[in-house]
Amino acid sequence: MSASIPKVEDIAQVKLERRYGLTAPRGVAGRNSDNTLIKSILRWEPSTPLREGMRMTCEWIEDPY
């Protein structure tokens, strides 16, 4: 995967056109999941890598049944 192609475009095999509203309000700069608490309390952590989970989700969305 090229570093310039976002993961979701690569996984879904689509190319999205972007139009940025530079005067629009900006939300948070980014979102991250900190799994420290759930790991310490439940002794559990996700076993599916992000890219694989995204691929499975795309397949699920595309499957009409």
PDBQT receptor file of N, H, CA, C and O in Angstrom, charges set to zero:
ATOM      1  N   MET A   1       0.843  -1.178   0.000  1.00  0.00    +0.000 N 
ATOM      2  CA  MET A   1       0.000   0.000   0.000  1.00  0.00    +0.000 C 
ATOM      3  C   MET A   1       0.881   1.231   0.000  1.00  0.00    +0.000 C 
ATOM      4  O   MET A   1       1.863   1.305   0.738  1.00  0.00    +0.000 OA
ATOM      5  N   SER A   2       0.533   2.176  -0.814  1.00  0.00    +0.000 N 
ATOM      6  H   SER A   2      -0.265   2.115  -1.414  1.00  0.00    +0.000 HD
ATOM      7  CA  SER A   2       1.252   3.441  -0.848  1.00  0.00    +0.000 C 
ATOM      8  C   SER A   2       0.941   4.239   0.413  1.00  0.00    +0.000 C 
ATOM      9  O   SER A   2      -0.189   4.221   0.902  1.00  0.00    +0.000 OA
ATOM     10  N   ALA A   3       1.935   4.931   0.933  1.00  0.00    +0.000 N 
ATOM     11  H   ALA A   3       2.853   4.946   0.536  1.00  0.00    +0.000 HD
ATOM     12  CA  ALA A   3       1.744   5.729   2.141  1.00  0.00    +0.000 C 
ATOM     13  C   ALA A   3       0.736   6.846   1.915  1.00  0.00    +0.000 C 
ATOM     14  O   ALA A   3       0.145   7.348   2.871  1.00  0.00    +0.000 OA
ATOM     15  N   SER A   4       0.534   7.243   0.663  1.00  0.00    +0.000 N 
ATOM     16  H   SER A   4       1.014   6.836  -0.114  1.00  0.00    +0.000 HD
ATOM     17  CA  SER A   4      -0.386   8.347   0.384  1.00  0.00    +0.000 C 
ATOM     18  C   SER A   4      -1.840   7.889   0.247  1.00  0.00    +0.000 C 
ATOM     19  O   SER A   4      -2.736   8.731   0.179  1.00  0.00    +0.000 OA
ATOM     20  N   ILE A   5      -2.091   6.608   0.205  1.00  0.00    +0.000 N 
ATOM     21  H   ILE A   5      -1.363   5.924   0.260  1.00  0.00    +0.000 HD
ATOM     22  CA  ILE A   5      -3.456   6.099   0.082  1.00  0.00    +0.000 C 
ATOM     23  C   ILE A   5      -3.950   5.689   1.472  1.00  0.00    +0.000 C 
ATOM     24  O   ILE A   5      -3.379   4.792   2.092  1.00  0.00    +0.000 OA
ATOM     25  N   PRO A   6      -5.008   6.340   1.963  1.00  0.00    +0.000 N 
ATOM     26  CA  PRO A   6      -5.548   5.956   3.268  1.00  0.00    +0.000 C 
ATOM     27  C   PRO A   6      -5.983   4.491   3.290  1.00  0.00    +0.000 C 
ATOM     28  O   PRO A   6      -6.360   3.927   2.263  1.00  0.00    +0.000 OA
ATOM     29  N   LYS A   7      -5.925   3.892   4.461  1.00  0.00    +0.000 N 
ATOM     30  H   LYS A   7      -5.619   4.350   5.296  1.00  0.00    +0.000 HD
ATOM     31  CA  LYS A   7      -6.249   2.465   4.622  1.00  0.00    +0.000 C 
ATOM     32  C   LYS A   7      -7.599   2.087   4.043  1.00  0.00    +0.000 C 
ATOM     33  O   LYS A   7      -7.711   1.098   3.319  1.00  0.00    +0.000 OA
ATOM     34  N   VAL A   8      -8.620   2.864   4.356  1.00  0.00    +0.000 N 
ATOM     35  H   VAL A   8      -8.529   3.667   4.944  1.00  0.00    +0.000 HD
ATOM     36  CA  VAL A   8      -9.960   2.472   3.923  1.00  0.00    +0.000 C 
ATOM     37  C   VAL A   8     -10.079   2.456   2.399  1.00  0.00    +0.000 C 
ATOM     38  O   VAL A   8     -10.762   1.593   1.849  1.00  0.00    +0.000 OA
ATOM     39  N   GLU A   9      -9.432   3.390   1.712  1.00  0.00    +0.000 N 
ATOM     40  H   GLU A   9      -8.877   4.092   2.159  1.00  0.00    +0.000 HD
ATOM     41  CA  GLU A   9      -9.454   3.380   0.242  1.00  0.00    +0.000 C 
ATOM     42  C   GLU A   9      -8.743   2.140  -0.287  1.00  0.00    +0.000 C 
ATOM     43  O   GLU A   9      -9.210   1.510  -1.236  1.00  0.00    +0.000 OA
ATOM     44  N   ASP A  10      -7.640   1.800   0.313  1.00  0.00    +0.000 N 
ATOM     45  H   ASP A  10      -7.261   2.312   1.084  1.00  0.00    +0.000 HD
ATOM     46  CA  ASP A  10      -6.881   0.637  -0.128  1.00  0.00    +0.000 C 
ATOM     47  C   ASP A  10      -7.675  -0.650   0.101  1.00  0.00    +0.000 C 
ATOM     48  O   ASP A  10      -7.741  -1.506  -0.781  1.00  0.00    +0.000 OA
ATOM     49  N   ILE A  11      -8.270  -0.782   1.272  1.00  0.00    +0.000 N 
ATOM     50  H   ILE A  11      -8.216  -0.086   1.988  1.00  0.00    +0.000 HD
ATOM     51  CA  ILE A  11      -9.016  -1.991   1.608  1.00  0.00    +0.000 C 
ATOM     52  C   ILE A  11     -10.266  -2.126   0.750  1.00  0.00    +0.000 C 
ATOM     53  O   ILE A  11     -10.550  -3.204   0.228  1.00  0.00    +0.000 OA
ATOM     54  N   ALA A  12     -11.019  -1.025   0.601  1.00  0.00    +0.000 N 
ATOM     55  H   ALA A  12     -10.788  -0.149   1.024  1.00  0.00    +0.000 HD
ATOM     56  CA  ALA A  12     -12.264  -1.058  -0.171  1.00  0.00    +0.000 C 
ATOM     57  C   ALA A  12     -12.026  -0.965  -1.674  1.00  0.00    +0.000 C 
ATOM     58  O   ALA A  12     -12.957  -1.106  -2.467  1.00  0.00    +0.000 OA
ATOM     59  N   GLN A  13     -10.780  -0.730  -2.060  1.00  0.00    +0.000 N 
ATOM     60  H   GLN A  13     -10.023  -0.616  -1.416  1.00  0.00    +0.000 HD
ATOM     61  CA  GLN A  13     -10.392  -0.601  -3.465  1.00  0.00    +0.000 C 
ATOM     62  C   GLN A  13     -11.227   0.472  -4.170  1.00  0.00    +0.000 C 
ATOM     63  O   GLN A  13     -11.809   0.246  -5.231  1.00  0.00    +0.000 OA
ATOM     64  N   VAL A  14     -11.262   1.651  -3.534  1.00  0.00    +0.000 N 
ATOM     65  H   VAL A  14     -10.790   1.835  -2.672  1.00  0.00    +0.000 HD
ATOM     66  CA  VAL A  14     -11.952   2.804  -4.103  1.00  0.00    +0.000 C 
ATOM     67  C   VAL A  14     -11.017   4.002  -4.034  1.00  0.00    +0.000 C 
ATOM     68  O   VAL A  14     -10.050   4.006  -3.272  1.00  0.00    +0.000 OA
ATOM     69  N   LYS A  15     -11.310   5.006  -4.826  1.00  0.00    +0.000 N 
ATOM     70  H   LYS A  15     -12.096   5.004  -5.445  1.00  0.00    +0.000 HD
ATOM     71  CA  LYS A  15     -10.577   6.265  -4.771  1.00  0.00    +0.000 C 
ATOM     72  C   LYS A  15     -11.603   7.348  -4.489  1.00  0.00    +0.000 C 
ATOM     73  O   LYS A  15     -12.531   7.550  -5.272  1.00  0.00    +0.000 OA
ATOM     74  N   LEU A  16     -11.441   8.039  -3.381  1.00  0.00    +0.000 N 
ATOM     75  H   LEU A  16     -10.687   7.875  -2.745  1.00  0.00    +0.000 HD
ATOM     76  CA  LEU A  16     -12.381   9.073  -2.987  1.00  0.00    +0.000 C 
ATOM     77  C   LEU A  16     -11.855  10.442  -3.373  1.00  0.00    +0.000 C 
ATOM     78  O   LEU A  16     -10.657  10.713  -3.289  1.00  0.00    +0.000 OA
ATOM     79  N   GLU A  17     -12.773  11.301  -3.800  1.00  0.00    +0.000 N 
ATOM     80  H   GLU A  17     -13.746  11.081  -3.869  1.00  0.00    +0.000 HD
ATOM     81  CA  GLU A  17     -12.407  12.680  -4.085  1.00  0.00    +0.000 C 
ATOM     82  C   GLU A  17     -12.603  13.477  -2.805  1.00  0.00    +0.000 C 
ATOM     83  O   GLU A  17     -13.630  13.345  -2.139  1.00  0.00    +0.000 OA
ATOM     84  N   ARG A  18     -11.634  14.295  -2.461  1.00  0.00    +0.000 N 
ATOM     85  H   ARG A  18     -10.799  14.403  -3.001  1.00  0.00    +0.000 HD
ATOM     86  CA  ARG A  18     -11.714  15.082  -1.242  1.00  0.00    +0.000 C 
ATOM     87  C   ARG A  18     -11.893  16.556  -1.586  1.00  0.00    +0.000 C 
ATOM     88  O   ARG A  18     -11.241  17.095  -2.481  1.00  0.00    +0.000 OA
ATOM     89  N   ARG A  19     -12.795  17.186  -0.846  1.00  0.00    +0.000 N 
ATOM     90  H   ARG A  19     -13.324  16.748  -0.119  1.00  0.00    +0.000 HD
ATOM     91  CA  ARG A  19     -12.970  18.633  -0.929  1.00  0.00    +0.000 C 
ATOM     92  C   ARG A  19     -12.988  19.137   0.504  1.00  0.00    +0.000 C 
ATOM     93  O   ARG A  19     -13.892  18.821   1.276  1.00  0.00    +0.000 OA
ATOM     94  N   TYR A  20     -12.002  19.907   0.841  1.00  0.00    +0.000 N 
ATOM     95  H   TYR A  20     -11.267  20.164   0.213  1.00  0.00    +0.000 HD
ATOM     96  CA  TYR A  20     -11.853  20.380   2.204  1.00  0.00    +0.000 C 
ATOM     97  C   TYR A  20     -12.447  21.770   2.356  1.00  0.00    +0.000 C 
ATOM     98  O   TYR A  20     -12.177  22.661   1.551  1.00  0.00    +0.000 OA
ATOM     99  N   GLY A  21     -13.265  21.951   3.403  1.00  0.00    +0.000 N 
ATOM    100  H   GLY A  21     -13.484  21.227   4.057  1.00  0.00    +0.000 HD
ATOM    101  CA  GLY A  21     -13.809  23.256   3.747  1.00  0.00    +0.000 C 
ATOM    102  C   GLY A  21     -12.881  23.901   4.766  1.00  0.00    +0.000 C 
ATOM    103  O   GLY A  21     -13.019  23.680   5.969  1.00  0.00    +0.000 OA
ATOM    104  N   LEU A  22     -11.945  24.689   4.286  1.00  0.00    +0.000 N 
ATOM    105  H   LEU A  22     -11.832  24.868   3.308  1.00  0.00    +0.000 HD
ATOM    106  CA  LEU A  22     -10.926  25.241   5.170  1.00  0.00    +0.000 C 
ATOM    107  C   LEU A  22     -11.477  26.223   6.194  1.00  0.00    +0.000 C 
ATOM    108  O   LEU A  22     -10.812  26.526   7.184  1.00  0.00    +0.000 OA
ATOM    109  N   THR A  23     -12.693  26.723   5.963  1.00  0.00    +0.000 N 
ATOM    110  H   THR A  23     -13.234  26.476   5.159  1.00  0.00    +0.000 HD
ATOM    111  CA  THR A  23     -13.292  27.634   6.937  1.00  0.00    +0.000 C 
ATOM    112  C   THR A  23     -14.269  26.912   7.870  1.00  0.00    +0.000 C 
ATOM    113  O   THR A  23     -14.814  27.527   8.787  1.00  0.00    +0.000 OA
ATOM    114  N   ALA A  24     -14.490  25.640   7.649  1.00  0.00    +0.000 N 
ATOM    115  H   ALA A  24     -14.048  25.141   6.905  1.00  0.00    +0.000 HD
ATOM    116  CA  ALA A  24     -15.406  24.865   8.493  1.00  0.00    +0.000 C 
ATOM    117  C   ALA A  24     -14.769  24.617   9.867  1.00  0.00    +0.000 C 
ATOM    118  O   ALA A  24     -13.544  24.606   9.995  1.00  0.00    +0.000 OA
ATOM    119  N   PRO A  25     -15.605  24.420  10.887  1.00  0.00    +0.000 N 
ATOM    120  CA  PRO A  25     -15.052  24.116  12.210  1.00  0.00    +0.000 C 
ATOM    121  C   PRO A  25     -14.240  22.825  12.167  1.00  0.00    +0.000 C 
ATOM    122  O   PRO A  25     -14.590  21.883  11.456  1.00  0.00    +0.000 OA
ATOM    123  N   ARG A  26     -13.168  22.793  12.927  1.00  0.00    +0.000 N 
ATOM    124  H   ARG A  26     -12.884  23.558  13.505  1.00  0.00    +0.000 HD
ATOM    125  CA  ARG A  26     -12.326  21.587  12.992  1.00  0.00    +0.000 C 
ATOM    126  C   ARG A  26     -12.677  20.814  14.247  1.00  0.00    +0.000 C 
ATOM    127  O   ARG A  26     -12.812  21.390  15.327  1.00  0.00    +0.000 OA
ATOM    128  N   GLY A  27     -12.821  19.543  14.103  1.00  0.00    +0.000 N 
ATOM    129  H   GLY A  27     -12.712  19.075  13.226  1.00  0.00    +0.000 HD
ATOM    130  CA  GLY A  27     -13.033  18.677  15.260  1.00  0.00    +0.000 C 
ATOM    131  C   GLY A  27     -11.694  18.370  15.897  1.00  0.00    +0.000 C 
ATOM    132  O   GLY A  27     -10.726  19.110  15.721  1.00  0.00    +0.000 OA
ATOM    133  N   VAL A  28     -11.646  17.286  16.631  1.00  0.00    +0.000 N 
ATOM    134  H   VAL A  28     -12.433  16.685  16.774  1.00  0.00    +0.000 HD
ATOM    135  CA  VAL A  28     -10.384  16.886  17.232  1.00  0.00    +0.000 C 
ATOM    136  C   VAL A  28      -9.395  16.534  16.129  1.00  0.00    +0.000 C 
ATOM    137  O   VAL A  28      -9.795  16.102  15.047  1.00  0.00    +0.000 OA
ATOM    138  N   ALA A  29      -8.128  16.715  16.395  1.00  0.00    +0.000 N 
ATOM    139  H   ALA A  29      -7.803  17.067  17.273  1.00  0.00    +0.000 HD
ATOM    140  CA  ALA A  29      -7.099  16.449  15.387  1.00  0.00    +0.000 C 
ATOM    141  C   ALA A  29      -6.997  14.955  15.074  1.00  0.00    +0.000 C 
ATOM    142  O   ALA A  29      -6.595  14.588  13.970  1.00  0.00    +0.000 OA
ATOM    143  N   GLY A  30      -7.345  14.111  16.001  1.00  0.00    +0.000 N 
ATOM    144  H   GLY A  30      -7.671  14.409  16.898  1.00  0.00    +0.000 HD
ATOM    145  CA  GLY A  30      -7.292  12.673  15.784  1.00  0.00    +0.000 C 
ATOM    146  C   GLY A  30      -7.948  11.945  16.936  1.00  0.00    +0.000 C 
ATOM    147  O   GLY A  30      -8.172  12.522  18.000  1.00  0.00    +0.000 OA
ATOM    148  N   ARG A  31      -8.248  10.708  16.730  1.00  0.00    +0.000 N 
ATOM    149  H   ARG A  31      -8.065  10.239  15.866  1.00  0.00    +0.000 HD
ATOM    150  CA  ARG A  31      -8.840   9.884  17.792  1.00  0.00    +0.000 C 
ATOM    151  C   ARG A  31      -8.026   8.612  17.904  1.00  0.00    +0.000 C 
ATOM    152  O   ARG A  31      -7.668   7.994  16.901  1.00  0.00    +0.000 OA
ATOM    153  N   ASN A  32      -7.745   8.241  19.108  1.00  0.00    +0.000 N 
ATOM    154  H   ASN A  32      -8.036   8.743  19.922  1.00  0.00    +0.000 HD
ATOM    155  CA  ASN A  32      -7.003   7.008  19.366  1.00  0.00    +0.000 C 
ATOM    156  C   ASN A  32      -7.734   6.195  20.419  1.00  0.00    +0.000 C 
ATOM    157  O   ASN A  32      -8.453   6.745  21.253  1.00  0.00    +0.000 OA
ATOM    158  N   SER A  33      -7.553   4.922  20.380  1.00  0.00    +0.000 N 
ATOM    159  H   SER A  33      -6.969   4.475  19.703  1.00  0.00    +0.000 HD
ATOM    160  CA  SER A  33      -8.124   4.043  21.388  1.00  0.00    +0.000 C 
ATOM    161  C   SER A  33      -7.022   3.645  22.364  1.00  0.00    +0.000 C 
ATOM    162  O   SER A  33      -6.023   3.038  21.979  1.00  0.00    +0.000 OA
ATOM    163  N   ASP A  34      -7.219   3.996  23.632  1.00  0.00    +0.000 N 
ATOM    164  H   ASP A  34      -8.031   4.489  23.945  1.00  0.00    +0.000 HD
ATOM    165  CA  ASP A  34      -6.283   3.580  24.666  1.00  0.00    +0.000 C 
ATOM    166  C   ASP A  34      -6.913   2.408  25.393  1.00  0.00    +0.000 C 
ATOM    167  O   ASP A  34      -7.846   2.586  26.176  1.00  0.00    +0.000 OA
ATOM    168  N   ASN A  35      -6.409   1.218  25.140  1.00  0.00    +0.000 N 
ATOM    169  H   ASN A  35      -5.650   1.073  24.505  1.00  0.00    +0.000 HD
ATOM    170  CA  ASN A  35      -6.989  -0.001  25.707  1.00  0.00    +0.000 C 
ATOM    171  C   ASN A  35      -6.337  -0.412  27.020  1.00  0.00    +0.000 C 
ATOM    172  O   ASN A  35      -6.518  -1.544  27.468  1.00  0.00    +0.000 OA
ATOM    173  N   THR A  36      -5.582   0.488  27.643  1.00  0.00    +0.000 N 
ATOM    174  H   THR A  36      -5.435   1.408  27.279  1.00  0.00    +0.000 HD
ATOM    175  CA  THR A  36      -4.870   0.165  28.868  1.00  0.00    +0.000 C 
ATOM    176  C   THR A  36      -5.817  -0.286  29.968  1.00  0.00    +0.000 C 
ATOM    177  O   THR A  36      -5.560  -1.301  30.615  1.00  0.00    +0.000 OA
ATOM    178  N   LEU A  37      -6.907   0.440  30.198  1.00  0.00    +0.000 N 
ATOM    179  H   LEU A  37      -7.116   1.265  29.673  1.00  0.00    +0.000 HD
ATOM    180  CA  LEU A  37      -7.831   0.125  31.281  1.00  0.00    +0.000 C 
ATOM    181  C   LEU A  37      -8.498  -1.230  31.077  1.00  0.00    +0.000 C 
ATOM    182  O   LEU A  37      -8.511  -2.057  31.989  1.00  0.00    +0.000 OA
ATOM    183  N   ILE A  38      -9.050  -1.465  29.891  1.00  0.00    +0.000 N 
ATOM    184  H   ILE A  38      -9.039  -0.793  29.150  1.00  0.00    +0.000 HD
ATOM    185  CA  ILE A  38      -9.723  -2.744  29.646  1.00  0.00    +0.000 C 
ATOM    186  C   ILE A  38      -8.736  -3.908  29.745  1.00  0.00    +0.000 C 
ATOM    187  O   ILE A  38      -9.081  -4.986  30.228  1.00  0.00    +0.000 OA
ATOM    188  N   LYS A  39      -7.516  -3.679  29.287  1.00  0.00    +0.000 N 
ATOM    189  H   LYS A  39      -7.235  -2.802  28.895  1.00  0.00    +0.000 HD
ATOM    190  CA  LYS A  39      -6.496  -4.730  29.371  1.00  0.00    +0.000 C 
ATOM    191  C   LYS A  39      -6.144  -5.026  30.823  1.00  0.00    +0.000 C 
ATOM    192  O   LYS A  39      -5.977  -6.189  31.191  1.00  0.00    +0.000 OA
ATOM    193  N   SER A  40      -6.027  -3.987  31.655  1.00  0.00    +0.000 N 
ATOM    194  H   SER A  40      -6.163  -3.043  31.356  1.00  0.00    +0.000 HD
ATOM    195  CA  SER A  40      -5.643  -4.206  33.052  1.00  0.00    +0.000 C 
ATOM    196  C   SER A  40      -6.775  -4.826  33.871  1.00  0.00    +0.000 C 
ATOM    197  O   SER A  40      -6.513  -5.634  34.763  1.00  0.00    +0.000 OA
ATOM    198  N   ILE A  41      -8.029  -4.464  33.586  1.00  0.00    +0.000 N 
ATOM    199  H   ILE A  41      -8.242  -3.808  32.861  1.00  0.00    +0.000 HD
ATOM    200  CA  ILE A  41      -9.148  -4.984  34.368  1.00  0.00    +0.000 C 
ATOM    201  C   ILE A  41      -9.596  -6.360  33.886  1.00  0.00    +0.000 C 
ATOM    202  O   ILE A  41      -9.762  -7.282  34.684  1.00  0.00    +0.000 OA
ATOM    203  N   LEU A  42      -9.786  -6.489  32.591  1.00  0.00    +0.000 N 
ATOM    204  H   LEU A  42      -9.651  -5.740  31.943  1.00  0.00    +0.000 HD
ATOM    205  CA  LEU A  42     -10.303  -7.747  32.038  1.00  0.00    +0.000 C 
ATOM    206  C   LEU A  42      -9.213  -8.705  31.569  1.00  0.00    +0.000 C 
ATOM    207  O   LEU A  42      -9.482  -9.860  31.241  1.00  0.00    +0.000 OA
ATOM    208  N   ARG A  43      -7.989  -8.209  31.544  1.00  0.00    +0.000 N 
ATOM    209  H   ARG A  43      -7.770  -7.271  31.811  1.00  0.00    +0.000 HD
ATOM    210  CA  ARG A  43      -6.875  -9.008  31.013  1.00  0.00    +0.000 C 
ATOM    211  C   ARG A  43      -7.206  -9.467  29.579  1.00  0.00    +0.000 C 
ATOM    212  O   ARG A  43      -7.004 -10.622  29.204  1.00  0.00    +0.000 OA
ATOM    213  N   TRP A  44      -7.716  -8.515  28.811  1.00  0.00    +0.000 N 
ATOM    214  H   TRP A  44      -7.880  -7.576  29.116  1.00  0.00    +0.000 HD
ATOM    215  CA  TRP A  44      -8.127  -8.777  27.437  1.00  0.00    +0.000 C 
ATOM    216  C   TRP A  44      -7.611  -7.666  26.543  1.00  0.00    +0.000 C 
ATOM    217  O   TRP A  44      -7.529  -6.510  26.958  1.00  0.00    +0.000 OA
ATOM    218  N   GLU A  45      -7.266  -8.018  25.326  1.00  0.00    +0.000 N 
ATOM    219  H   GLU A  45      -7.333  -8.957  24.989  1.00  0.00    +0.000 HD
ATOM    220  CA  GLU A  45      -6.926  -7.030  24.308  1.00  0.00    +0.000 C 
ATOM    221  C   GLU A  45      -7.374  -7.563  22.954  1.00  0.00    +0.000 C 
ATOM    222  O   GLU A  45      -7.455  -8.777  22.767  1.00  0.00    +0.000 OA
ATOM    223  N   PRO A  46      -7.667  -6.679  22.010  1.00  0.00    +0.000 N 
ATOM    224  CA  PRO A  46      -8.135  -7.124  20.696  1.00  0.00    +0.000 C 
ATOM    225  C   PRO A  46      -7.111  -8.051  20.035  1.00  0.00    +0.000 C 
ATOM    226  O   PRO A  46      -5.903  -7.824  20.105  1.00  0.00    +0.000 OA
ATOM    227  N   SER A  47      -7.622  -9.084  19.400  1.00  0.00    +0.000 N 
ATOM    228  H   SER A  47      -8.603  -9.269  19.343  1.00  0.00    +0.000 HD
ATOM    229  CA  SER A  47      -6.728 -10.027  18.714  1.00  0.00    +0.000 C 
ATOM    230  C   SER A  47      -6.721  -9.806  17.202  1.00  0.00    +0.000 C 
ATOM    231  O   SER A  47      -5.883 -10.368  16.497  1.00  0.00    +0.000 OA
ATOM    232  N   THR A  48      -7.642  -8.997  16.707  1.00  0.00    +0.000 N 
ATOM    233  H   THR A  48      -8.323  -8.541  17.280  1.00  0.00    +0.000 HD
ATOM    234  CA  THR A  48      -7.725  -8.725  15.278  1.00  0.00    +0.000 C 
ATOM    235  C   THR A  48      -7.019  -7.408  14.976  1.00  0.00    +0.000 C 
ATOM    236  O   THR A  48      -7.380  -6.371  15.532  1.00  0.00    +0.000 OA
ATOM    237  N   PRO A  49      -6.023  -7.440  14.108  1.00  0.00    +0.000 N 
ATOM    238  CA  PRO A  49      -5.355  -6.190  13.729  1.00  0.00    +0.000 C 
ATOM    239  C   PRO A  49      -6.337  -5.232  13.045  1.00  0.00    +0.000 C 
ATOM    240  O   PRO A  49      -7.283  -5.674  12.394  1.00  0.00    +0.000 OA
ATOM    241  N   LEU A  50      -6.116  -3.934  13.192  1.00  0.00    +0.000 N 
ATOM    242  H   LEU A  50      -5.348  -3.574  13.721  1.00  0.00    +0.000 HD
ATOM    243  CA  LEU A  50      -7.003  -2.914  12.642  1.00  0.00    +0.000 C 
ATOM    244  C   LEU A  50      -7.281  -3.135  11.162  1.00  0.00    +0.000 C 
ATOM    245  O   LEU A  50      -8.439  -3.136  10.746  1.00  0.00    +0.000 OA
ATOM    246  N   ARG A  51      -6.248  -3.320  10.373  1.00  0.00    +0.000 N 
ATOM    247  H   ARG A  51      -5.307  -3.320  10.711  1.00  0.00    +0.000 HD
ATOM    248  CA  ARG A  51      -6.421  -3.485   8.922  1.00  0.00    +0.000 C 
ATOM    249  C   ARG A  51      -7.309  -4.682   8.602  1.00  0.00    +0.000 C 
ATOM    250  O   ARG A  51      -8.167  -4.592   7.724  1.00  0.00    +0.000 OA
ATOM    251  N   GLU A  52      -7.119  -5.800   9.299  1.00  0.00    +0.000 N 
ATOM    252  H   GLU A  52      -6.423  -5.872  10.013  1.00  0.00    +0.000 HD
ATOM    253  CA  GLU A  52      -7.929  -6.994   9.062  1.00  0.00    +0.000 C 
ATOM    254  C   GLU A  52      -9.378  -6.750   9.471  1.00  0.00    +0.000 C 
ATOM    255  O   GLU A  52     -10.293  -7.169   8.762  1.00  0.00    +0.000 OA
ATOM    256  N   GLY A  53      -9.604  -6.084  10.593  1.00  0.00    +0.000 N 
ATOM    257  H   GLY A  53      -8.861  -5.743  11.170  1.00  0.00    +0.000 HD
ATOM    258  CA  GLY A  53     -10.961  -5.757  11.028  1.00  0.00    +0.000 C 
ATOM    259  C   GLY A  53     -11.653  -4.839  10.045  1.00  0.00    +0.000 C 
ATOM    260  O   GLY A  53     -12.842  -5.004   9.771  1.00  0.00    +0.000 OA
ATOM    261  N   MET A  54     -10.919  -3.869   9.509  1.00  0.00    +0.000 N 
ATOM    262  H   MET A  54      -9.954  -3.735   9.732  1.00  0.00    +0.000 HD
ATOM    263  CA  MET A  54     -11.497  -2.971   8.512  1.00  0.00    +0.000 C 
ATOM    264  C   MET A  54     -11.849  -3.735   7.240  1.00  0.00    +0.000 C 
ATOM    265  O   MET A  54     -12.890  -3.480   6.634  1.00  0.00    +0.000 OA
ATOM    266  N   ARG A  55     -10.999  -4.664   6.832  1.00  0.00    +0.000 N 
ATOM    267  H   ARG A  55     -10.153  -4.871   7.324  1.00  0.00    +0.000 HD
ATOM    268  CA  ARG A  55     -11.274  -5.469   5.632  1.00  0.00    +0.000 C 
ATOM    269  C   ARG A  55     -12.537  -6.294   5.838  1.00  0.00    +0.000 C 
ATOM    270  O   ARG A  55     -13.391  -6.357   4.954  1.00  0.00    +0.000 OA
ATOM    271  N   MET A  56     -12.658  -6.927   7.000  1.00  0.00    +0.000 N 
ATOM    272  H   MET A  56     -11.964  -6.876   7.718  1.00  0.00    +0.000 HD
ATOM    273  CA  MET A  56     -13.837  -7.748   7.306  1.00  0.00    +0.000 C 
ATOM    274  C   MET A  56     -15.100  -6.887   7.349  1.00  0.00    +0.000 C 
ATOM    275  O   MET A  56     -16.159  -7.316   6.889  1.00  0.00    +0.000 OA
ATOM    276  N   THR A  57     -14.993  -5.679   7.896  1.00  0.00    +0.000 N 
ATOM    277  H   THR A  57     -14.133  -5.330   8.269  1.00  0.00    +0.000 HD
ATOM    278  CA  THR A  57     -16.141  -4.775   7.947  1.00  0.00    +0.000 C 
ATOM    279  C   THR A  57     -16.570  -4.359   6.548  1.00  0.00    +0.000 C 
ATOM    280  O   THR A  57     -17.766  -4.324   6.261  1.00  0.00    +0.000 OA
ATOM    281  N   CYS A  58     -15.617  -4.043   5.669  1.00  0.00    +0.000 N 
ATOM    282  H   CYS A  58     -14.645  -4.071   5.903  1.00  0.00    +0.000 HD
ATOM    283  CA  CYS A  58     -15.952  -3.683   4.280  1.00  0.00    +0.000 C 
ATOM    284  C   CYS A  58     -16.667  -4.833   3.586  1.00  0.00    +0.000 C 
ATOM    285  O   CYS A  58     -17.653  -4.617   2.881  1.00  0.00    +0.000 OA
ATOM    286  N   GLU A  59     -16.178  -6.048   3.779  1.00  0.00    +0.000 N 
ATOM    287  H   GLU A  59     -15.377  -6.223   4.351  1.00  0.00    +0.000 HD
ATOM    288  CA  GLU A  59     -16.831  -7.215   3.161  1.00  0.00    +0.000 C 
ATOM    289  C   GLU A  59     -18.249  -7.380   3.689  1.00  0.00    +0.000 C 
ATOM    290  O   GLU A  59     -19.164  -7.694   2.928  1.00  0.00    +0.000 OA
ATOM    291  N   TRP A  60     -18.433  -7.169   4.994  1.00  0.00    +0.000 N 
ATOM    292  H   TRP A  60     -17.690  -6.914   5.612  1.00  0.00    +0.000 HD
ATOM    293  CA  TRP A  60     -19.765  -7.293   5.604  1.00  0.00    +0.000 C 
ATOM    294  C   TRP A  60     -20.713  -6.246   5.040  1.00  0.00    +0.000 C 
ATOM    295  O   TRP A  60     -21.871  -6.553   4.757  1.00  0.00    +0.000 OA
ATOM    296  N   ILE A  61     -20.237  -5.002   4.869  1.00  0.00    +0.000 N 
ATOM    297  H   ILE A  61     -19.296  -4.752   5.098  1.00  0.00    +0.000 HD
ATOM    298  CA  ILE A  61     -21.066  -3.931   4.340  1.00  0.00    +0.000 C 
ATOM    299  C   ILE A  61     -21.480  -4.225   2.895  1.00  0.00    +0.000 C 
ATOM    300  O   ILE A  61     -22.614  -3.946   2.507  1.00  0.00    +0.000 OA
ATOM    301  N   GLU A  62     -20.577  -4.778   2.108  1.00  0.00    +0.000 N 
ATOM    302  H   GLU A  62     -19.655  -5.005   2.423  1.00  0.00    +0.000 HD
ATOM    303  CA  GLU A  62     -20.847  -5.039   0.699  1.00  0.00    +0.000 C 
ATOM    304  C   GLU A  62     -21.737  -6.269   0.472  1.00  0.00    +0.000 C 
ATOM    305  O   GLU A  62     -22.336  -6.399  -0.596  1.00  0.00    +0.000 OA
ATOM    306  N   ASP A  63     -21.832  -7.160   1.444  1.00  0.00    +0.000 N 
ATOM    307  H   ASP A  63     -21.346  -7.055   2.312  1.00  0.00    +0.000 HD
ATOM    308  CA  ASP A  63     -22.609  -8.386   1.312  1.00  0.00    +0.000 C 
ATOM    309  C   ASP A  63     -24.092  -8.092   1.572  1.00  0.00    +0.000 C 
ATOM    310  O   ASP A  63     -24.460  -7.747   2.695  1.00  0.00    +0.000 OA
ATOM    311  N   PRO A  64     -24.949  -8.224   0.546  1.00  0.00    +0.000 N 
ATOM    312  CA  PRO A  64     -26.361  -7.889   0.747  1.00  0.00    +0.000 C 
ATOM    313  C   PRO A  64     -27.107  -8.890   1.639  1.00  0.00    +0.000 C 
ATOM    314  O   PRO A  64     -28.203  -8.588   2.110  1.00  0.00    +0.000 OA
ATOM    315  N   TYR A  65     -26.540 -10.057   1.875  1.00  0.00    +0.000 N 
ATOM    316  H   TYR A  65     -25.649 -10.302   1.493  1.00  0.00    +0.000 HD
ATOM    317  CA  TYR A  65     -27.215 -11.062   2.700  1.00  0.00    +0.000 C 
ATOM    318  C   TYR A  65     -26.278 -11.569   3.700  1.00  0.00    +0.000 C 
ATOM    319  O   TYR A  65     -26.638 -12.428   4.505  1.00  0.00    +0.000 OA
TER     320      TYR A  65
